[in-house]
Amino acid sequence: MSTITIFQIDPSKLRAAREKKNLTTRQAARLIDIKERNLTNYEIGFARPQPHILAALCKIYDVENPMDLFSEVDDPEAFSTRADKQKNLPQSTNNV
């Protein structure tokens, strides 16, 4: 039986690449024309950038190989964003 290796964007690597270029989230977001909040969400693991956004980030961060911003996922359950996990939380049953 073969195993599948899953990789996903590592938020800490994304942030480190930005910080290495001495850019704030605001500066980086403006350079690629996205909202600062979106970049922050990528860096805290709340969302994942679309491929064209990832390519733009790699360009401004001078990251030649986008896979340098990825990490192997040990637990398949971890292959989700924080937002995905919040969607699966039980809903309150309070009828206020």
N, C-alpha and C positions, 0 to 999 in steps of 0.2 A: 504494500500500500504506500502510495506517495503522499508526501505532506505538501501543503501549500504554504508558502511564505507570504504574509501580508505586510505591506508597507503603507504608512500613511504619513502625512505632513507632521513633523514634530514642531509644535508651537514654540518650544524653547530654542530650537535651531533657527527658526524663522526670526525670532526676536534677536537672537545673538548676531545674525547676519546684518540686521538693520543697525544694531548698536555698533558693530565693527566699522560701519561706514559713518558713524557719528551722526546719524539722522534721528530725528524725533518721529513719532508716529505721524504727526501732522505733516512734517516735511515729506516723508516717504509717500504718504497718501496723496498729497498734492502732485508729486512727481508722476504718479501713474493714474491720476484723475479718479480716485475712489474716495469714499468717505472715510475719515479717520476712524470712526467707530467700526467700520468693516475690518480695517487692518488690525485694530485692537482685538476684535473677535477672532481673527485668525491666530493672533499671538497668544490668546488665552485658551485656545482649543474649543471655542464656542461655535466656530464655523470653519469650513475649509475653503480656500480660494479656488475659483474656477481655473482651468488650465491657462487661459490667456492672462489672468491676473498673476498666477504663479510665474509665468514667463516674464512678465513685466517686472515683478519683484526681483527675480534672478538677475535681470539686466541691471537694475539700479543698485543692487547689492554686489555686483560683480561675482555672482555665483555661476560658474561655468557649467556645472552638472546639477540639475535640479534635484537629483537623488541625494545630494548632500544635505538637503533639507528634510529628508525622510528618515524615519526609524522603523525598524521591524516591530510589528505588533505581536507580542507574546500571547496575548489572550484575544481570541476572535471577538469576544464580547466588547473588548476595548475599541473595536473598529467602528467607532461612532463619535460624533461630536458631543459636547456637553449639552447642546440644544436637543439632539436626538434623545439623549437620556432623560431630559426634562419632560419630553413629550410622553414618555412612558410612565411617568409618576402617576399614582392613583389620584383621581380627582376628588375634591372635597365633596362630602355628601351633606354638608350643612345647607339647609333651606332657609336662608335668611331673607 
